[in-house]
């Protein structure tokens, strides 16, 4: 078996057919080859590896070079996607070999963190990934927002097709990436697909001339739904401006369905607003995202609490080792082993869960993520206070 990086054109023959079989209705018409060719400009700098025997591709996996905010610092991030295996080559360990090589290459290329959307969380947990919250889908009726129609709200709203407003929308998401924990954005070449497809409307709220909220959406039909990909807001005022825009569709759509961060509380947006907010998970196509740490030293400088602890990471090809993690100055410092400091032994998934803020130290032994004595747990809890990451990018 040979593992190699393939060129952009080779994706048409070595990667896309495997991915299509794994994730799409099949067999696809022969004419679909033209559609696959249309994907190439939006994957030009992806790192795609294939495992092949006698020139036949048996497995493929890709990494998108993205950026993600982790506790206040924007890091290069490897977004793993399109992991697929030939149906006659499954259960042979090909993906384990391929994924280990892919993550190693991305780490060596300067990507200290990675995220993905798994087909099965337990599979990727063995690769050091920890689960992140899934964004919620909130459903509400525009009629419940009637009080906003005549409300005097400072600010202005613009409405246009996404291609026309793309530059402002892209700039806004990059701003959120610099500010919001867990927020991840595509590289320019991948993000451009949103403009090229031009398949969404864009509503933008500006306050004092600055974009403060935005939502890309589609309407499925008269009397049906307005589907908002992500309701991106920065203040209660900017959110109210978008909600007022939605309310003006009372005679056009029955309901609005919008993606929101896991820490949003839509039931408090307005009085007498009926909402259903939910996050459903299901194997294999509706799982919550996951993320992991690929290198510890680059995390230095992250905004953390005043803990100080030694962490020994075991059973991982990328971050196994012993680290002194010190947050007494308000930002993480990473050093070597030091005697006399509280000590914990963690798997990579355990450290990843703490860094991303999704688990308490007491959760880790229960999940099989490590051994955390009480004194080390107290320091880890202070060092990595709970946080709610919002991945945003869907890949």
C-alpha positions in Angstrom: 0.0 0.0 0.0 1.2 3.5 -0.8 0.1 6.8 0.8 0.6 9.9 -1.2 -0.7 13.5 -1.6 -2.7 13.9 -4.8 -2.9 16.9 -7.1 -6.1 18.9 -7.6 -6.9 17.2 -10.9 -6.4 13.7 -9.3 -9.2 14.4 -6.9 -11.6 13.8 -9.8 -10.5 10.2 -10.1 -8.9 9.3 -6.7 -10.9 11.1 -4.1 -14.3 12.4 -5.3 -15.7 9.0 -6.3 -14.9 7.5 -2.9 -16.4 10.5 -1.1 -19.5 10.5 -3.3 -20.1 6.8 -2.6 -19.7 7.4 1.2 -21.8 10.6 1.6 -24.2 10.9 -1.4 -27.0 9.1 -3.1 -25.5 6.6 -5.5 -24.8 5.5 -8.1 -24.6 9.0 -9.5 -25.3 9.7 -13.2 -22.2 9.7 -15.3 -23.0 13.4 -16.0 -22.1 14.2 -12.4 -18.4 14.3 -13.3 -19.0 17.8 -14.5 -20.3 18.8 -11.0 -17.2 17.3 -9.4 -15.0 19.3 -11.6 -16.8 22.4 -10.4 -15.6 21.6 -6.9 -11.9 21.9 -7.8 -11.4 25.7 -7.5 -12.8 25.5 -3.9 -10.4 22.8 -2.8 -7.2 24.0 -4.5 -5.0 24.2 -1.4 -6.6 21.3 0.6 -4.2 18.6 1.6 -5.7 15.4 0.2 -4.1 12.0 0.9 -5.0 8.7 -0.7 -4.1 5.1 0.1 -3.8 3.0 -3.0 -2.7 -0.5 -4.1 -1.6 -1.2 -7.6 -2.8 2.3 -8.6 -6.3 1.8 -7.2 -7.4 4.3 -4.6 -8.8 2.6 -1.5 -9.1 5.4 0.9 -9.0 9.2 0.9 -8.9 12.0 3.5 -8.5 15.8 3.2 -7.6 18.6 5.5 -8.7 22.2 4.9 -6.3 24.8 6.2 -8.6 26.9 8.2 -8.4 29.3 11.2 -9.9 28.9 14.6 -10.2 31.0 17.8 -9.1 29.0 20.8 -9.4 31.0 24.0 -8.8 34.3 22.4 -6.0 33.4 19.9 -6.6 32.7 16.3 -4.7 29.6 15.2 -4.2 27.8 11.9 -6.6 24.9 12.1 -6.8 21.6 10.2 -10.4 21.0 9.2 -10.6 17.3 8.5 -13.2 16.3 5.9 -14.1 13.8 3.2 -12.8 10.8 4.9 -13.9 7.8 2.8 -13.0 4.2 2.2 -13.6 1.8 -0.8 -16.4 -0.6 0.3 -14.2 -3.6 -0.3 -11.3 -2.1 1.8 -13.1 -1.3 5.0 -12.1 -2.6 8.4 -8.4 -2.8 7.3 -7.1 0.1 9.3 -6.5 2.3 6.3 -8.2 5.3 7.7 -6.2 5.0 10.9 -2.9 5.1 8.9 -4.1 7.8 6.6 -5.5 10.0 9.3 -2.4 9.8 11.4 -0.3 10.8 8.4 -2.7 13.6 7.5 -2.7 15.1 11.0 1.0 14.8 11.3 1.5 16.6 8.1 -0.8 19.4 9.1 0.8 19.7 12.5 4.2 19.9 10.9 2.8 22.6 8.6 2.0 24.8 11.6 -1.6 23.8 12.5 -1.7 23.3 16.2 -5.5 22.5 16.4 -7.9 20.4 14.3 -11.7 20.0 14.0 -14.1 17.8 12.1 -17.7 16.6 11.9 -17.5 12.8 12.6 -19.6 10.0 11.2 -19.1 8.3 14.6 -17.7 10.3 17.6 -16.2 7.2 19.3 -14.0 6.5 16.2 -12.4 10.0 16.3 -12.2 10.1 20.1 -9.5 7.4 19.8 -7.6 10.0 17.6 -7.7 12.5 20.5 -10.8 14.4 19.5 -13.2 15.7 22.0 -16.9 16.6 21.3 -17.9 20.3 20.9 -21.5 21.6 21.3 -23.6 21.4 18.3 -25.2 24.6 17.2 -29.0 24.8 17.9 -31.8 25.3 15.5 -34.4 27.7 16.8 -37.8 27.8 15.2 -40.3 30.6 15.7 -43.2 32.3 13.9 -42.7 35.8 12.4 -46.1 36.7 13.8 -44.7 36.5 17.3 -42.4 39.4 16.5 -45.1 41.9 15.4 -44.3 44.3 18.1 -40.9 45.0 16.4 -42.4 46.1 13.1 -43.0 49.7 14.3 -40.2 49.7 16.9 -37.7 52.6 16.5 -34.3 51.0 16.5 -31.1 52.9 15.8 -29.3 51.3 12.9 -30.0 50.2 9.3 -30.7 46.9 7.6 -29.6 46.0 4.0 -31.0 43.1 2.0 -29.3 41.7 -1.1 -28.1 38.5 -2.7 -25.1 36.9 -1.1 -22.9 37.6 -4.1 -23.5 41.3 -3.8 -22.9 41.5 -0.1 -20.2 38.8 0.2 -17.3 41.1 1.0 -19.0 42.6 4.0 -20.2 39.2 5.2 -16.8 37.7 4.9 -15.2 40.6 6.7 -17.8 40.2 9.5 -17.1 36.5 10.0 -13.4 37.2 10.1 -14.0 39.7 12.8 -16.1 37.1 14.8 -13.3 34.6 14.4 -10.9 37.1 16.1 -13.4 37.5 19.0 -15.4 34.3 19.6 -14.0 31.2 21.2 -14.2 28.2 18.9 -15.2 30.2 15.9 -13.6 28.8 12.7 -13.5 30.2 9.2 -12.6 28.8 5.8 -9.6 30.0 3.8 -10.5 32.5 1.1 -10.6 30.0 -1.7 -13.1 27.8 0.1 -15.2 30.6 1.4 -15.6 32.0 -2.2 -18.0 29.2 -3.0 -20.7 31.0 -1.1 -20.4 33.9 -3.5 -20.0 31.8 -6.6 -23.1 29.7 -5.9 -25.1 32.9 -5.0 -27.8 30.7 -3.6 -28.6 32.7 -0.5 -30.1 36.0 0.5 -28.1 38.2 2.9 -29.6 40.5 5.5 -27.1 42.7 7.3 -27.6 45.1 10.3 -25.3 48.1 10.7 -25.1 50.2 13.8 -23.1 53.5 13.6 -22.1 52.4 10.1 -20.5 49.1 11.2 -21.8 45.6 10.5 -23.1 44.3 13.8 -25.2 41.3 12.6 -25.7 39.3 9.5 -27.7 36.2 8.3 -27.5 34.3 5.1 -30.8 32.6 4.4 -33.1 30.8 1.9 -36.9 30.7 1.6 -38.2 27.2 0.8 -41.5 28.3 -0.7 -44.5 30.5 -0.1 -46.1 29.7 3.3 -43.3 27.4 4.4 -39.9 28.3 5.9 -37.2 30.9 6.0 -34.0 28.9 6.7 -31.2 30.9 8.2 -27.8 29.2 8.1 -26.4 31.1 11.1 -27.9 34.0 13.0 -24.7 36.0 13.6 -25.2 38.9 16.1 -22.9 40.9 18.3 -25.4 42.9 20.5 -29.0 42.7 21.6 -29.7 45.7 19.3 -28.2 44.1 16.2 -30.2 40.9 16.9 -33.4 43.0 17.3 -32.8 44.6 13.9 -32.6 41.2 12.3 -35.7 39.9 14.1 -37.6 42.9 13.0 -36.6 42.1 9.4 -37.9 38.5 9.9 -41.2 39.8 11.3 -41.9 41.5 8.0 -42.3 38.1 6.4 -45.4 37.3 8.4 -47.5 36.9 5.3 -44.9 35.0 3.4 -43.5 32.3 5.6 -45.0 30.3 8.4 -41.8 30.0 10.4 -38.2 31.0 10.6 -35.6 28.3 11.3 -32.2 29.7 12.3 -28.9 28.2 13.4 -27.6 29.8 16.7 -24.7 29.1 19.1 -25.3 26.6 21.8 -25.3 29.3 24.5 -28.0 31.4 22.9 -31.3 31.7 24.8 -34.0 32.4 22.1 -36.8 32.1 24.6 -35.6 35.4 26.1 -35.4 37.3 22.9 -38.9 38.8 23.2 -42.1 38.5 25.3 -44.6 36.0 24.0 -42.2 34.6 21.5 -42.9 30.9 21.0 -39.7 29.0 20.2 -38.4 25.5 19.8 -34.6 25.3 20.2 -33.0 21.9 19.7 -29.8 20.2 18.8 -30.2 16.7 17.5 -27.4 14.2 17.2 -27.6 10.9 15.2 -25.1 8.5 13.7 -23.9 8.8 11.0 -25.1 12.1 9.6 -26.1 14.4 12.4 -23.2 14.3 14.9 -21.8 17.2 16.9 -18.4 18.5 15.8 -15.2 17.5 17.5 -11.8 19.2 18.0 -8.3 18.3 19.3 -4.9 19.8 20.1 -2.1 18.8 17.7 0.6 20.8 19.4 0.8 22.2 23.0 3.5 24.9 22.8 1.7 27.1 20.3 -1.2 27.4 22.8 1.0 29.7 24.9 -0.6 33.1 25.2 -4.2 31.8 25.4 -6.5 33.7 27.9 -6.8 31.4 30.9 -7.4 31.5 34.6 -4.9 31.4 37.5 -4.2 27.7 37.6 -0.8 25.9 37.6 -0.5 22.2 36.9 1.7 19.6 35.3 0.0 17.5 32.7 1.4 14.3 31.3 -0.2 13.4 28.0 -0.1 9.7 27.1 -1.0 7.4 24.2 -0.8 10.1 21.5 1.6 10.4 18.5 1.4 14.2 18.5 1.3 15.6 21.9 2.6 12.9 24.2 4.8 14.4 26.8 4.9 16.3 30.1 4.0 20.0 30.3 3.9 22.6 33.0 0.8 24.7 32.3 0.8 28.1 34.1 -1.9 30.7 33.9 -1.1 32.9 36.9 -0.4 35.8 34.6 -3.8 35.6 32.8 -2.2 34.0 29.7 -1.1 30.5 29.3 2.6 29.7 29.7 3.9 26.3 28.6 7.0 24.8 30.2 8.7 21.5 31.1 8.1 19.2 34.0 8.5 20.6 37.5 8.4 18.8 40.8 6.1 19.8 43.6 3.3 21.0 41.3 -0.1 19.2 41.2 -0.1 16.6 38.4 -2.6 14.9 36.1 -2.3 12.2 33.5 -4.4 12.8 30.5 -5.2 11.4 27.1 -5.2 13.8 24.2 -9.0 13.9 24.2 -8.9 14.9 27.8 -6.6 17.8 27.3 -8.5 18.9 24.2 -11.7 18.9 26.1 -10.2 21.1 28.8 -8.6 23.6 26.4 -11.9 23.9 24.5 -13.8 24.3 27.7 -16.3 21.6 27.2 -15.6 19.3 30.1 -14.9 19.7 33.8 -11.8 17.9 35.2 -14.1 15.6 37.2 -15.6 14.5 33.9 -12.3 13.1 32.6 -11.9 10.0 34.7 -15.6 9.1 34.0 -15.0 9.3 30.3 -11.7 7.4 30.3 -9.8 10.5 29.5 -7.2 10.4 32.3 -6.5 10.3 36.0 -7.0 13.7 37.7 -6.2 13.9 41.5 -8.3 16.4 43.4 -5.4 19.0 43.7 -4.7 18.8 40.0 -8.4 19.0 39.2 -8.7 22.2 41.2 -5.8 23.8 39.2 -7.1 22.6 35.9 -10.6 24.0 36.7 -9.1 27.4 37.5 -6.8 27.2 34.5 -9.4 26.2 31.9 -12.8 27.6 33.0 -15.8 26.2 31.1 -16.5 27.9 27.8 -18.9 27.3 24.9 -17.1 27.1 21.6 -19.1 27.9 18.5 -17.4 26.3 15.5 -19.6 28.1 12.8 -17.9 26.7 9.7 -19.6 23.6 8.4 -17.4 21.3 6.3 
